[in-house]
Structures are given as structure tokens and as C-alpha cells.
Amino acid sequence: MQVPGPDTRVVELRVHGILGTTGDELTDSVASVDVAGDGVGRIMRPADRLRRPVPGPMLNAGDRSVPRIVEGYVWGAMTSGGLAKATWALLFPFALANMAHWMLPPTRTDNPVSRWLCSALRGLLRISALLLTMLMVAQLTVIGLDLVAAQCLAPGARCMGFVPEALRGVDVLRSVVLLLPVVLVVVLMHRLSTVSWRVSAPKDDSPQHSALAPMLPGGNVVSDPDTPALRALHVAAALSTVALVALGGPLSWSFDPRWLVAAALLVVSVVGTAGLDDPAGMRETSRVFRALLGRRSRQVLMSVAGALVASVALLPGELVGPLPGSGATIDTITALLVLTCVAVAVLLVPASLLARSEWKSSPKQLRPWAGGWMSAPVLMLAAMLGNGFGAGLALSVRQTLSVPRSPGAAPLQLPAAFDDVTIFWGTAVVLLAVALLVAVPWLLVRRFRRSEDGDPIPDEVALLHAGRKEDQRKAASAWKFADLQRRYSHQLFLVIAGVLTVSTAASLAARFAGMPRTSWLSAIGVIALAGLAVGLLRMVFLAATKRDTARYLGVLGDLALFWPREAHPVVPPCYALKVIPELADRATEHLSDPNTRVVLVGHSQGSLLAAVAAARLLETLPESDRERVGLVTAGSQLQWAYPRAFPGVVPHSALRDLAGGLGDRWRSLCRGTDSLGGAVTTWNRQVYNGMLIGVGLRGDGTEGPLPAATRGPTGALVLGGDHWLPDPQRGPFSCRRWLPGVLGHSDYSGDPEWDRAVAMAAGLERPVRGAALPLSTPEAPQIPSAPDPRAIGSGTSLEPQGDDGGSISDSVEELPQRAPGETAAKSKRGRSIRSLRKGAAEAEVPQQQSHEEQAETAEDAPELPAQQDSEPRSEPSVLPEITEPRGRIAPWERGSSLRSSDS
């Protein structure tokens, strides 16, 4: 690591998380201005009252202050804002299907069976995504061409009585008018799938493809060059589905040339979708498919599909009564979609077992969710949501058109598949309600029993909030609730998958096994589907008109749109393909100055962006520049969520390699009260002999037991690369921002440990440094004299906290004497700690005290209390940090202290 010089400065490049933010909030300033970017991805700095960019506050690093420049990358405009982005919520099932592809287990390149299984799974996921597109378009065609044109606007029908009878008799006019919105939706889908964010950073010509295992986190998060071909196949399949609904369905063989063309287009679309599996072009078959689906071939394919739909609209045939092709088309697509979901679930079992060697030696809390099987329930959820959106819209339209009809008129009819959907959703709602009725009382009973038993404070909470009983009580409750969410959140998907499976079986039994249909169950399903459709449309309208609603709806986009188009091309553009290169490019621009050190800081979802950007920098920069790159993650999901949900993209081994590349310059701020974030570099934590120990990632690229946690100057416990922050914060402190109460996932930058973590990530401070902590702001703080040794152990008892320096809220006089008969090892350790305390005292005590008084204070300081009834342990490789007892003044408080003592 390069030695910092007098001209060293630090650039703190921040990235926000979900829900978006403003430049003012991201840079912790009252005003901010753009200094780079293109308005979509904005790089902002704090500003003065004249709107001029200003540097950030000085960064305290050890015994010196270093200039700091604070910049923030604001990317929230990519996922929320305006009517166009609000309507992206309608494509959420497509985004889920695309995300399911990235959740597949990693491929073992040395095992041919694993390679075949993963290739088959990727092909099945792309076919499932294609069927989702066809199902949505078929449902829209049934609504427009069948329900409205053929039934509601049929000659003599009393539905929509304001339409003249003369217009009802013109079949061509009805078919053209009602098919035009469907074709417009397909065109808009194609247009959306062609939109990508313009990247201002230089293009990397050697990206990895998603089928390859990454060496560093997110190394395969790149665009798929086969997306244009996949897009053309989806358009051709969607337009062919429109034609099949009008021509009798896919199962009614016909010699009509239009039917034959539609069937041929569907075969080409399915085969091409399954074959586009190797964009790197390393297989002979992939090169053949790429040659066949070139630019000219794609244009011809979509032109033929457009001409086919035009012929159907101009020659619709007889549009009187329900169309026979509606039910057959919906049934066939739904059945194929269910079969592909079942096939994915079945093939995932051996694929996950073969990939188990990647994580079988890892602790349970680091292994992939459901053993790498989570892609199946996510795909099933996408399929059922897509089916439910279309069915809910169709049922709502039928109910709306049926209101003004006369009592004797024939009712409007939908295919029987829509009735199956009502059974499905009715069963799902009932099962979920039963699950809630069982789970909620069970949790309340467990909570009541724990409160009767005293609900003991966890050891980590007691150690982190030593001496502060009220904070321990508040934090303990929040820790348990947050741990419950992190530990069991993935099981919610498994429960939903189980409910969907049972509901699917119930609807199939009602359809094909002759089981009687329950009217009340269908009624519940109709209400649920109508509420789903109306609620979604209302949310889209509110998001387009109100900024706050848009931000909350943008959460779906923040989570799902991180992943590039791979299985489904009709999803909004991936913001990660723009944010990550531009972050890396901005950091490289700052690193061109040899005196500059760049620290990438990411909060929540931004931590994933910052980590991937840091990995890209490590891959591209020379060694001398890599040593000037640091990473700080706050409230991150890089341990408990992303490696477990996406083991093929952000595996635990990639995080270990990233930690080895950064050394000790990866720091993570975490709170046990944060239900969305958690530890990143450590696990298996426990309190032993009054000290926090655990296993984690090391700076040399290995993992294993870590030195005992040290206590920082603000009360944080630093174990490995994780900084465990006390929440509620200690304080208040004068001249420092302070927030009361439990903060959880919010306002990490307001914690005083933030600056210390940035300094460590910049390589300007060592993790073992300690400083004094003011527990409250004194009205006239005085520098105390050395304590009288005879006053120590005057009968005051204190619960021992081990070798962490004692309770940071108790004075020296309250610490107990060391029991007689100590072993020689303890005496030796006591001398080591006294020498460490002596050095800290000489460095930290103001110069009003003489050197003799400082030495006397250090020698007379009491030794740390030992944990009773515990086995002697070996000396840790790094001694715990000493948090000085009450009365000493922190560096940021010394100015007021000296002024007060002089007055």
C-alpha cells in the first residue's frame, strides 16, 4: 500500500439504494449540483448558496485530516418517474421470468451432465418466457376480438347500444378496430425491448457471458448479443397467436394458408428461442442459429407475421358469437406453460445437487436458498401473475360490459380457461388466509411465552450496548425482528410456491376430473382477480401523477431491472449496464491523479452496484492504481440475500476473491436492527469470554477464524471487515449529527463510524486504532486527573464484559479489581494492555498534562476484568481496542474542552 503523502485526498463516490433519493440526501448537503453525467445517471456534489460545487468535509484519518471530495451517483430516474416508467409495472411478470434465469445454480464446466442440465434449464426458461408473451397477447385478443367484436358488437346484440347497427354489420371494421390495440401493444413491446440506456463510459470489448461462472461478483452481468434475435422471435410468436385465435386455434388443423403460416412461425419461434443459448459462439449449433437469425432474417420474420395479422383483420370471417379458437388457444398455451414450469422444477433438482460441491463446505447460513432451487418458485410466480393479470382484466371488462344489458340478453362468454383461473386464485386466496390465521397466532404465542420467560438480551446486543440497559432492551427487540425477516424471507416464496402448486392441482381437477365447481370459491377468485387488475392500474395511474407513489412502485423496478435481458427481452432496460461502467469510469478518472484515493460507497441495492464496479476496477486497473481503490457497503444484502438467491452471479467464492483483491480496504457498516441489510464479511459470530469472535473473509483472499472484535471510538464493534454499529446510537455529541431511536436500514451516513470506515477503505487508518467516546455532551467538560488507585474496587460491582475494555459507560472507579491468584499468562497480558494504554494516553491526552502525569495515568489504569468460570484462552493476534472510560474527551470535543478550561 502506498504511503499517504501531504497531497493525498480521498474521493468518496456514493451510490444509493432502492426507493431512489435526491442529490442533497445522497451527499448529506443542503444543496447539490451536477458535475457529470447525462441527466439520467447524474453525478452530483454538494453546493454552496451560489450553487457552486464544493468539496466535502475533511476526513479524519488517525492523527491527521485529509481533504475529501463527496460525489453521489443518482440513478433513480432509470426506474421511476413519468407515465412510461409507471406502466413498466404491467410487465412485472416478464421481469420475474427474466430474473429467474439469473437465479439458476452455477454450471460445473468439468461435468458434462451439469452442462447439459443447465443448458436445458436455460432453454426451458426462455420457452416459458415466450409462452408468457403469447399468453398475454392471446388474452388481449380474446378481450378485443372475441368478447367485444364478436359478442358485444355483434348484429342485434344489446351490448354497447350507442354503436349504430350499420357499423355492427361490417365485420371488417369491427375486426380492424378491435385488433388494432392488440397490434399496438405488440409494437410497444418491441419498441420497449429495443430501448437501452446510453452508456457514456468506454465500451469493454471483452465481457463475459452469463453462462460462464464469474471470477468476481457480477462479472457476467453483461448484455446478451442475442437479444435482438430473441426480440424478433417474441414478436413473431405474439402476432402468430393473434392469428390463431381468429383462425380456430392451434389444435384445429386447417389447410388455410394463413393457419399454416402461423403454425410455421410458432415452430420457428420456439426452436430459435430454445437454440439461442450460447451468445459467445463457441458451439457449432449456436453459430448456425446466429447465422440464420441475422438482421435480414429477423426483418423478414417480423414482416411475414405483420402481414399475417393484417390478412386476419381484413378477412376475419364470421364474427357472431364466441370464437372457437379462443378457448383452444388459451388452454394450449396455459398447459404448455404449466408443463415447462414443472420441467424446470424437476430438472433443477439434479442440477442443484451437481452444483452442491460449490457450497457444501460453507456454513448453512451461506448456502443458496432451497439448495439452489429458488428459480422454480420465482418462475411459477411469474407465470401465475401473468395469467392472473390478463384474466383479471378480461373478467373486469366482461363485468363492465354486462352492466347495461337487458335481463333477457345472452350473457357474454369467456373461455373455460378463465373459469379455471378463478378457481385457481380463489383456492390460493383461501390457502393464504388459512396460513395467516395459523402463523399469526403461533407467532403471538411464542412472543408471549418469551416475554414471560424474561426474553433475555442476546450476548451481541449486550456487548454492543454495554452499560445502557434501555438501549439494550430496544435493540434486542429490533434485532430479533430483523433476524426473523432475514432468516425466513425466502421461505415466503416457498410457501407461495406450495400454495400455487395446490391451487393448480385444484383447478385442473375441477376442469378435467369432473369435480364439482364451488361457486363461492369462484366468486372469491373473481374478486381477487378484479382487485388485482384494478389495483395495479390504479397504482400505475398514481405513480404517473404522484412522485412518492412512483418511488414506491419503483421498488419493483429497482429489484428486478438490475438483471440484463436474458430469458425475456420484453423488459425495461437494465440500469446496471449503465451504472456500473459509469461508476468505474468516474473512479478511473479520479485515479488518474496519483495522490487521489477513491472509495466506492454503496447503500442497500447500491452496495451491489458498488461491489460489481469495484470488481471491474480490480480487473482493469494496474496494481499501483488498484491499491488506491476501496469499498464501503452499508445495509448490504451481499451475504444473506444475493449470494444465496443468485449463486451463479454473486457466489460466495466471488466475494472471497473480491475481499482478497481489496485486502482490508473493504469495510461494511451493518446493524443488527436492519431487516434489509446485514453482515457481509463475517459469520458464525458469538460472544466468548466477553469478546465478539467469528469467522469471515480475510484480506489475503482466504476465509477462517478472525481476531476478536475491537471496539471503535464511537462504540462500534469491528470484526474483520464488518463494523457493527450501536443502534440506537450513542450520544448525543456536540458538533456531531445525532439521531435518536432505532434507525434500522436508514441514515447510515449519519453514524460517526461512517468516516472511520471510509478512512480505513482509503488505506489511511488501521482497524486497531481506538479513541475516546463522549457518552454525553458535558456543559463544561474538564480533563480529569489520574484516578486514585485506592478508590478502585471500593465495593461497587459490575457485570464483567470481558476483554473488550469494559463497559464504555462506566468510569474507572466502577471497574472491579482483578481477583487474586491470577495466572502468569493473565499478568503478562495485563502488562501488554497497560503498555498499549500508555501509548494511547500519550497520543490522546491534551498537552496540558505533563508526560509524567500521562505515564502515571497509564500505569495506574486498572486491568480488564476477566470472565469468571471460563477456560483460559490464547492471546489473540490483534488485541482488542481499548475504549477509554468516561471522562476522556474525543478528538472532535477537545477544542471546546480546552476553551472551557481556560475560561
N, C-alpha and C positions, 0 to 999 in steps of 0.2 A: 504494500500500500504506500502510495506517495505521501511524503511528509507535508502537511499543510504549511504554506508559506504566508507571508504577510498580505499577499494579494488574493488569498483564497476567498471564494464566495460560493454560496450554495443557492441553487435554483430548485425550488420546491414546486413541482408540477403536479397539481391535484386533479383528480378525476372523481366526479360524483357518482352516486348510485341510482337506484330506481326512484321513481317519482319526480326526477329532474330537480333542478334548482336554478337559482339566478347566479349571475357572476358575483354579486355582492355577498351572497351567502357562502359561495364556494371559496372566495378569497378572504372571508372574515373582514370585510370592509364596509364602510358606509356608502361607497360608490366604487364602480369599476368600469373599465373601458376595454374595448377590443384592441389587441395588439397584433393579432394574426388570425388566420382562419378565413373562411369564406361565408360566414353568416349562418351556416348550418352547423358546422363544427367550429366553435368560437374559442379562441384562446384569449383569456382576459387577465388583467392585472388590476390591483387596487388603484384608485384615482383620488386626487385631491379635489378641492372645491371648484377648481377650474377645469375639471375633467381631464387632467393630465396624468398619465400613468406614473406611479411612484413605486419604489421598491417596498418590500415587506419589512416587518420589524427585524431588528438584529437577532441573530440566533446565538444563544448562549451555549457554548461548547467547552466544557471543562472550565478553565480559568480565563477564557478569552471569549470575545464576542466576534462573530463572523457576519459579514453582510449577507443578507438573504433576499432573494427575489421570489415572490409568490406569484405563480400563474395557475390559472384554472382552465381546464378544458370542459366546456359546456356542450353536451351532445343531446340534451333533452328534446330539441326541436326535431330530431330524427324519428321520434316515436310518438309524439303527441303534438296537437295543435292544428286547428282547422278542420273543416268537414272531411277532406280527403283522408287525413290520418285517423279521424274518428271512425270512418267506415271500414278501416282495417280490422276492427273488432269482428266484423262479419266473416272474416277469413281466419278466425282463430282456430277452427278445426284443421284447416290446412297447415297452419303453423305448428300445431301439435304433432301432426303426422310427420312433418319435416324434422321436428325436434326428436321424435322417436328414433330416427335414423342415427342421430349423434349419440344416442344412449345405448347403442349396441356394445356388447363386450369386445375387447380388443382381439385382433386376429393373431394367432400364433403362426408366424410365417414359416416356421420349421415343420409344421404339421399340415399335410395336405387335406386331412379331414376338416380341420379347423378353417382352412382357407375356403374349402367348398361350402361349408355351412355358413360362414359369414357372407360369402358371395350370394348364396341363395337367400339369406335373410335380407340383404340389401335389395335384391331384385324383388322379393315379396313386398317389402316396404314401398318401393316405387310403384308397384302394381296397385297396392292398397291406396296410395295417394291418387293414382289415376282413376280408380273406381270412386273415390270421394268426389273428384271433379265431375265425373259422369253422373253420379247420384244427384249432386246439387243441380246440375243443368237439367236432368230428367225431371226433377221435382218442379223446377220453374216452368218447364214445358208443359207439364201436366196442369199446372195452375193456369197458364195462359191459353194454351191451345185446347185443352180438354175441358177444364172447369168453366172457363169464361167463354171462349169462342164456340165450342161445340155444344155446350149445355145452356149457359146463361143467355147467350146471344143467338140461340137457335130460333128459326122462324116459329112464331106462335108462342114462344116462351114469355112468361110474365116477369122474368128477372130483368132488372135494369130497364124499366119501362120507358125511360126518357129516350132510348135509342129508337129511331124510326124503323118501321117494319121494312121499308125499302132497303135499308142498309143491312138488315138481318138476312136478307135473301142472297146477298153477294158473298159466297164462300171465300173467294179470293181476298176480298177486302178484310174479312174477319181474320183470316189466317195471317195475312201480311201484317196487320196492325198488332196482333197478339204475339206473333213470333219476333217482331222487331225488338221488344225489350229483352227477350232471351238472347238474341244475337248480340245486342248491345252489351249485355253482361259478359258474354264470352270475349268480345272485343276489349272491354275494360280489363278483364282478367289478363288477356295477352299484353295489354299496354302496361299494366302494373308489373307483370313479370319481367318486362324489359327495363324497368327503372332501376338504376343503381346510383349510389352516391358517388359523386365525383371526388376522387382522392387527389389531394394536392401534393402528396409525398411522392418521391420517385418510386416507380414500379419495381417490384422484386421479380426477376425473371425466373427464379428457381424455387417456386413454392412446392410444398409437399401436398399430396392429395389426402383426402380424409380416410382412405382405406389403409394408409400407412400409419404405423404406430409412431407417435411423436417422441422426440428425444427431450423436448422441453414443453411446458404447458402451452397448449393451443398451437403447437407447431403445424397442425394440419387444418387450422381454421382458415381456409382459403376458398376462393370462388372456384366453382366447378366449371371447366370449359365446355362441358356437355350440356349446360343449362339451356342454351338456345334450341338444341335438338329436342330436349325434354319438353320445352315450352311448346314447340310445334306439334309434338305428339299429343299433348293435352288438348290443344285447340282442335286438332282433327278428331280426337275421340269425343270431345264435347259436342261438336257440330254433327257428328255421326249419330250421337244419341238423340239429338233433336229430330233427325230424320227418321230414326227407328220408331220413335213414339208415334209419329204420324203414319208410318207405313205398316203398322201391325205388330211391332215388337221384334226382338231378336230371335224368338223361338218359332215364329210363323214363317216357314220357308216360302220364298216368293221368287218368281223369275222376273220381277220388276227390276230393271237395270239399276234404279236408284237404291233398292234394297241390297243388291249385290255390291254396289259401290260402298254403301255404308258398312256392310259386313267386312269388306276388304280393308277399309280404312281402320276399323276397330282391330282387326288382326295385326295390321302393320303397327298400330299404336302400342298394342300390348307386347308384341315381340320386341319392338325397338326399345320400349321402356325397360323391359327385363334385361336387354343386352347392353345397355349403356351403364356398364359397371366399372370400367377401367379408363378414366379420362387420361391417365398417364400414357396410354397407348402401348403398354408392354405386352399385351396379348394380341394374337392374330385376329381373334373374333372382334375385339374392340376396334382394331384398325379397320376391319370390314364395315362395322356399323358406323363408324365415324365417316368413312368414305361415302357410304350410302345415304347418310343423313347430313350431307353438306348443305351449304346455303341455298343452292338452286333446288335441291330436292325438297328442302323444307318449304320453300315458296310454292312449289308445285303441290305439295301435300295440303297446305292450308287453302290454296286456291280451289282445289278439287272439292274440299269439304265445304267451302263457302258456296260454290256452285250447286252442290247437292242440297243445301238448306234452301237456297233460292228456288230451286225447282220444286221442293216440297211446299214452299209458301205460295208459289204461283199455281201449282196443281195439287191442291190439298185433298181432293176427293170430297166425299160427302161428310159434312160436319153437322151431324144431327145425333145427339145423344152421346153417351160416354164412348171414348175411343178405345177400341180393343187393345191397342198397343201400349196403353198407359200402364195397366197393371202388370203385364208381362215384362216390360222394361224395368220397372221399379223392383219387381220380385227378383229378376235375374241379377241385377246389379247388387241388391242387398244380400242375396245369397252368396255371391262371389266375394263380397266384402267380408262377410262373416267367416267364410272359409279361409281367406287369406289371413285374417286375424288369428284364427285357430292354428293355422300352419306356422305363423310366426311364433306363437306361444309354445308350440311343440318343438320347433327347431331351436328355439332359444335355450332349451334345457341342455342338450348336449354341447352346444356352443359355449354356454357358460361354464359347464364342467371342464371343457378342454382349456378354457382361459383361466381356470381357477389357480393354476400354478403361478399366475402373476401376483396373486394376493393371498394365497393360503397361509403364508408365513406372517402376514400382518395381523395386528390385533383386530378384534371383532368390530370395533367402532370405526375402523378404517376400510373395511371391506365394502365392496359395492352393495347397494341395496338389493335385497332379494337375490343375492348371488349373481348379479348381472342380468336379471330377468325383467328389469323395470321397463324396458322398451315395449313389452307386450301390453301391460295395462294402459300405458300412455296412448298407444295406437288404438286400443279398444275405446278409450275415452274420446279420442278424436273422431272415430267412426260414428259413435253413438251421438255425439254432439252435432256432427254434420247432418246426420239423419234427423235428429230432433229439430234443428233449426228449420230445415225445409218442411218437415211435417207440421211443425207449429205454424209456419207461415201459411201453408195450404189450408189447415183447419181454420185459421183466423179469417182467411179470405172467404171460405165457404160459409162460415157463420155470418160474416158481414153481408154477403150477397143473399142469404136466405132470410134476412130480417124483413124486407118489404114484400116478400112473396105472399100470394094469397093462400089460404089454408088448403085449397084443393089442388094446388100445383104440385107437380112431381118434384121430389127433393133432389137437390144437387148431389151427385155421387162422386166419391173419390175411390181410387183403387183399394182393394182389401189390404194392401200393404200398409196403408196409413192407419187402418184399424189395428193392425199388429203393433204399430209404433205406439199407439195409445195404450195398449195392453202392456207393452214394454215399459213405458215411462210411468204408468200407474203402479206397476209392480215395484219399480225402482224407488219411487217416492215412498211407498208403504214400507219397504225394507229399510230405507234410510231412516224413516221416522222411528221404526222399531229399534234400530241400532242406537239412535239418540236416546230413546226412552230407557234403554238398558245402560248405556255408557254414562250418561249424566248422573243418575242416582249412585252408580258404583263409584264414580269419582268423588261425589259429595260424601259418601260414607267413608271412603278412605281418608279424605281430608278431615272429617270429623274425628276419626279414630286417631290420626296423627296429632291433632290438636289436644285430644285427651291425654295422649302419652307424653305431652310436653313438646313435641315437634322439635327435636334437638337441632342446634345450629351446625351445619356442615363444617368440617375442620378447615376447609379452604376459606370459607366465609369468616370464620372466627379468626384465622390468621391474617387475612387481608384487612379486616376491620378490628384489629386488636385494640381493646380498651374502649370501644364505642358500642355499647350494648344496643342502643336504639338503632344505629346503622346496621348492626348485625341482624337484628330482627327484620328490618325492612329488606335487607339484601337477601336474607335466607329465603324468604317467600318468593322474591323475584327470581332467584337462581333456580329454584325448583320448578317454577312455571316455565321458564325459558328452556331448561333442560328437558322438560316433558315435551315441548314443541320440537326441539331439535331431534330428540331421540325417536319420536313416533310420528313425525310428519309424513314420512314416506309410507308408513303403514296405512295412511288415509287413502292413498292411491290403490293399495292392495285391497282395502275394504271396498272401494268403489268398483274395482275390477271384479271382485266377487259378486257384488250386487248386480253389476251389468251382466255377468255370466248367468246368474239365476234368472234375471229378468228376460234375457234372450231365450233361455230354455222354456220359460213360461209362455212367452209369445209364440214360439214355434209349436209348442204342444197345443196351444189354443187354435193354431192355424191348421196343423196337419194331423194331429192325433184325435181330433174330434172332441176335445174337451169343451165344455160349455163356457161361453164367454160371460164374464161377470160385468154387469152394466156399471156398477159403482166403481170398479177398477178402471174401466174405460173412461168414465167421467173424470176420475182423478187424473188420468193421463192427458185427457183433452185440456183440462185446466192447467196442468203443468206445462204442456207444450205451448198453449196460448200465452201463458205468463212468460215463458222463456222467450218467445218471439217478440212479444210486445215490450217486455223489459229490455231486451237487447236493443231494439230500435229506439226506445226512449233514451237509453244510455248514450247511444250514438248521437242523438239529437242534442242532448245536454252537453256532451263532450265537444260538439261543434260550436256551441254558443257560450259555454262557461269554461274558463281556464282551469279552475280547480278540478272539475269533473274530468276534463281532458287529461290532467296529470294522473288522476287515479285510474282512469281507463288505460292510460299509457303504461301502467304496470305490466299488463299482459304483453304489450309490445316489448318492454324492457327485458322481460324474461325469455320470451320466445323468439324475438327477432335478433338475438345475438348470433344465432346459428345461420350460416350461409345456406342458400338454396341447394339442396342435395337430393332429397326424396320428392319434394313438391316444389315446382318452380313458381306456382301462383301464390307467393307470399311476399309481403313487403320487403324492401331491400334490407340487407343485413348491415346494421350500423357498425359492427365490429370490424368489417373490412375497410371502413374509413377511419374509425377512431384509432385503432392500433397502429397502422402505418404513420398516421399524422402525429401521434404521441411520440413514436420512435424517431421520426424525422425532427420534431421540435427538440427532443433531447439531444440528438446528434448535432443540431445547430448550436446549442449551448455548449456542448462538449468541445467544439472547435477552439474555444478558449482554454488553454491548458490549466488555468487557475480556477476553473469552474467545476463544481461537482453537482450532479443532477440527482435528485431524489424523486422518484415517481411515487405518488401517494394516491391510493385508491380506497374509497369507502364503499362497502357493501358490493353491489354489482361492479362498481368501478375498480374494486380490488382485482377482479378477474381481468379486466381490461389492462390495468397497470401491470399485473404479473405477466401477461402474454407479451405486452410491449417490452418489458424488461428482458424477457427471454429472447425476443427478436434482437434486442441490442447486444446481448451476450453472443449471439450467433454472428453478428455482422461487424462489431467493433474490434479494433486491435486490443491487445492485452493492456496497454497503458491507458486506454480510454475506458475499458471495462472496469478498472479499479476505481473509477470516479462515478460509477452508477450505483445507486442504492434504491431500495424498495421499502415502502411502509404501507401496510394494509391495515385497515381499521374496520371492525364489524364485518369481517370477511366470512364467506362461505367456502373458502378454499380447502377446508378439511372435512367438515361434516356434510357438505352437500355436493359440490361439483365433482370431486374425485369418485364419489360413491354413485352419483347419478349418471355421470359421463366417464366411465372408466377407460374408454378408448381415446378420449380427447385430453382430459386433465388427470392422468393416472397419478397415483401416489409416487411412483418412481420418477415421474417428470418433475414433481415438486421437490423431490430429494435432489435431483440434478440441478434444479434452479437454486436451491439453497447452497449447494456446493459451488456453483458459479459465482454467487454473490458473497459467500463467506458469512461474516457476521453483519453484513450490510442489508439483511432482510429482517426488518422488525415488524411485529404485528401487535396492534393495540386491540385488546379484547376485554369484554366484560362478561361476567357470568350471568348478569341480568339481561343480556341481549339475546332475544329469542331468534333473531335472524342471523347473527354473527356468532363466532366462537373462536376457539383456539385454532391456530394454523400450523405451527411448527412443533407442538408438543402434544403428548397424550399419556394415558396411564398415570395421571397426576395423583399424588397422595401426600398427606402430611405425616411425616415420620420424625419423631424426636423434635417436634416443634418447628420443622422446616419443610418447605414445599419442594418435593422432588418429583421427577418424572422422566419419561423417555421422549426423545424428539429428534428433529433433524439437526445435524451438525454442520458447521461451516466448511468442513472438508469433504462434503458430499456423502457422508455416511449417516447412519442413524443408530441411536442407542441411548443408554443412560446419560443424563446430563448432570452437571454440577448443581448443587442445591440453589434454589432461587435466592436472589439478592433483593433487598428492599431499597427502592429508589428514594430520592429526596421528597417525592410527593406521596409516598405511601404505597406506590405500585410495587408489585412483586414481579421481578423479571426472571423468568425461567426459560433458558435457551433464547429463542428469538421472540417469545411471547411476553408482552407487558400486560399483566393483569391489573386493570385499573380499579380502584375502590369506587364503588357506586352504591350509595351516594358519595359524592366527592368529599374530601376533607376540606376544611376551610370554614368560613370564607377567609381569603387572604387579601390584604390591601394591595393595590396596584395589579391585581390579577382578576381576570374574569372568573366568576364562580356561579354555578347553577345548583340550586337545592333539589332534593328529591332524587328518585331513581330515574336515570336518563335512558337506560336500555340501549336502543340502537341509534340514538340521536346524539348530535353535538360531541363527537369525539375530538374535534379540533379545539374545543374549549377546555379540555383537560390539560393541566400543566405538563403532563408526561408527553404530550404531543411533540413539543420542541425537543425534548431529550431523545425521543425515538428518531426524529429527523436528523439530529446531530450524530447519532450512532450510525444511521444508514448512510450518512455522508462520510463516515470514517473519521469523524472529528472527536469522538468521545468513546470511551470504553464502557462496557456494561457494568463494570465493578465499581464505578465511581459512586460515592454517596454524598449527600448534602443534608443540611438541617431542614426541618419542616416546621413552620409555624402552625400550631393547631388552631389558633385564633389570632385575630389582629389585636395586639395589645394597644391600649391607649397611649402609654408611654413606655415602650419596650426598653428594658435595661439589660445590659450584658451581665449575667450573674457571675459571681465569684466561684472559685472551686468549692465543691461541697465538702463538708466535714465528714471524714471517714467514720467518725464515731456515730454519726447520725444514721449511717446505713444499717439496715436490718434492725430498726428500733421496734420491731414487733408488727409492722404493717405487712400483711400477707398479700400476695399477688399470685394469680394463677399463672404458672410458668408458660412462656411462649416459645421456649427452646432457644436455639442459637440464632435467631433472626434479629437480635438486637433488642429483644423485649418489646413490650407494648409501647408504641410510639406516643401514647397519650399519658404515660406515667412518668413522673420525674425520677431522678436518680435516687432520691431518698426512699422511694416506694419499692425499689428493687430489692429482693431478698438477698441475704448473704449466701455465699456458697457453703454448702454443708461441709462439715469437717470430714476428714478421711478421704479426700479426693485422690484419684489415681494420678500417677505421674503424667499420663497422656493428657488428662484434663488440665493439669498445671501448665504443661507445655503449650497447649492450645490457648490457655489464658494469656500466656506471655506473648504469643503471636498476635492475639486480638488487641492486647494493650499496645503493642508496637504499632499496629495498624491504626488504633485510635489516636496514638500520639502523633503519627504523621497527618491524620485528618485534622487534628486540633491545630497543629502548626500551620496548616494550609488554610483553615477556615476561620479561626478566631480573629477578630479585628485587632489591629495593631495597638490599640490602647493597652492591651495586656502585654506584659513582658514575656520574654521567652521562658523565663523561669516559671512564671505562673502557668503558661501553657503546658510545660513539661510536668508540673505538679498535678495539673488537672488530668492529664493523660494517664499518669502513673496511679493516681488515686481513684480513677474510674473503676466502678465495680465490674467484676467479671460477670459474664452472662449466666443466667440460671440454667441449670441442666434439667432435662426431662427426667422425672423420677420413674423408677421401676422400668427403665428401658435398657436395652443392651448397648454396650459401648459400640460406637461406630467409628469407622476410619475417618481420617481427616479429608474433607472434600478438596477437590483440586482447586476450586476457587472459593475463598472464604466468603461467607455471607456478608452483604453490605451492612454497615453499621448505621442505623438511623439514630441520630443523636437525640437525647431525651429533651423534654420540654425545657425551654429557657434559651436554647441556642437560636440564633437568628439566621434565616435562609439568606442566600446571596441577594435576592431581589428585595429583601427587607432591610438590608444593612444601612442603606442611605438614611432612611427615616429614623433608624435606631441611633445612628451617630448624631444626627441633628437633635434628636430628643435628649440625648445625654449631655450635649453641650449647652443646652438652654437652661 
